[in-house]
Amino acid sequence: MNGWTSDEIERVAAAEELQLATRRRDGTLRNALPVWVVRHGDDLYVRSVNGRGATWFRGALATGEGHVRAGGVDRDVSFVETDDLKEEIDAAYQAKYGRRYPSIVPSIVSDKARSAAVKLVPH
């Protein structure tokens, strides 16, 4: 199956957090860690609050492959680095997390985090 089903994208987008595991070069998965996920149109995005130097982000770029779990959805994905839609993704983070985490959201919409964004493309 290629692409998200409408049910999958809705469930993942509604989840508070996404469990993300990057794939090592030998094909095994690293330990999953929680990240915030947002939807824009029919795509899902994550950012590294710690920027491009974060271990998970470097791992995502190294192999471009991993696994995500959220909202009852469990999928292998490709990580596609993106520099597009910065304002739209900022708005999605503000809309989803801004009221509940007003002191944290500024870090995920910072220039540091904006430089470390990937689109999740399911296999």
N, C-alpha and C positions, 0 to 999 in steps of 0.2 A: 504494500500500500504506500503510495506517495502522497505527501501533504497531510495536513491535519483534517480530520472530519470536523464538521461544525460542532458536534457534541464535544469532541476532544478539546478544541480550541476554547470553547466556552468554559469547560471544567477547569482547564489549566489556568486560564485567565482569571477565573474566580477564586482560585486557591490563594491563600495568604502567602505561601512560600512555595518554591519549587526546589526539589532535591536534585542537584546537578552533580554528575560524576563525569570527569573527563577520562578519555581512553589513553592509556600509555602506548608507547610505540610497540610494545610486545602484544598489544590487543587487550590486556586486562584493564579493568576499570579502577580508577582511584576511588577512595572513599568519597561518598556523596556529601555535599554540604548545602545548606539552605541559602537560596538567593531569592531576591524579589523578581517577579516576572510581570511584564505588562504586555498588553495586546495593542496593536495598531492595525486596524483593518483585519485581515485574515492571517496576520503574522504575530509571532511572539518574540519578545526581546528580553534580554538580561544585560545588566551592566555590572562591572566590578566597582564597588564603592572604593576599593583601594587602588584603582587605576590599573594600568598595563602591567605593573610589577607583581600583581597578585598571583599566587601559585596556580589557582584554578584557571585564571585567564591565560597565563602562559601555556598551561597544559592544553587548553582549548585551541589555541593557535597552533601548537606544535603538531597535533595530529588532525585537528579539525573534526574530531569525532568524540561522542560521549553518549550518555544516557540521562534522561530526565524522568522525574516522577512527581506528579502533582494532581490533586483532584481525582484520584483513582485512575489516572492515565499513566502508563509506563511505556516509554518509547526510546528507541535509539535515535540519535539526532546528529546532524552535522552542525557545526558552529560556523556561521558565516559572518565575518567581521564586517561591520557597517559603520559608516561615518555619515550616513544620510539620516534624515528625519530627526535630528537632535531636538528640535523644539517640540515636535509631535510626541516623541518618547518622553521628554520632560513633562509634558502635559499629562500623559498617561500615568506617570509615576505620581504626579501631584494629585490627580483625580482618585487614584486607587489608594494611596497611602498617606496623603497629606493631612487628612483630619485625624487619623489615628496616631500618626507618627510625625507630628509637625517639626520636632527638633531633629529628626533623622533624615527626612526627605532632602534637605539642602545638600547633604553629602552625595546623594545618588543623582542629583541634577548638577553637580559641580563639573567644572571643566575636566578634572581628573577622571571622574567616572564617565563622562561623556566620551572620553577618548578610548574607553574600554567597553565597547558595546558589541554584542553579537546577536544575530537573528538565529533562532532555533528552527532548523529545517528537519522535519522528521523523515525517517527512512520507511 
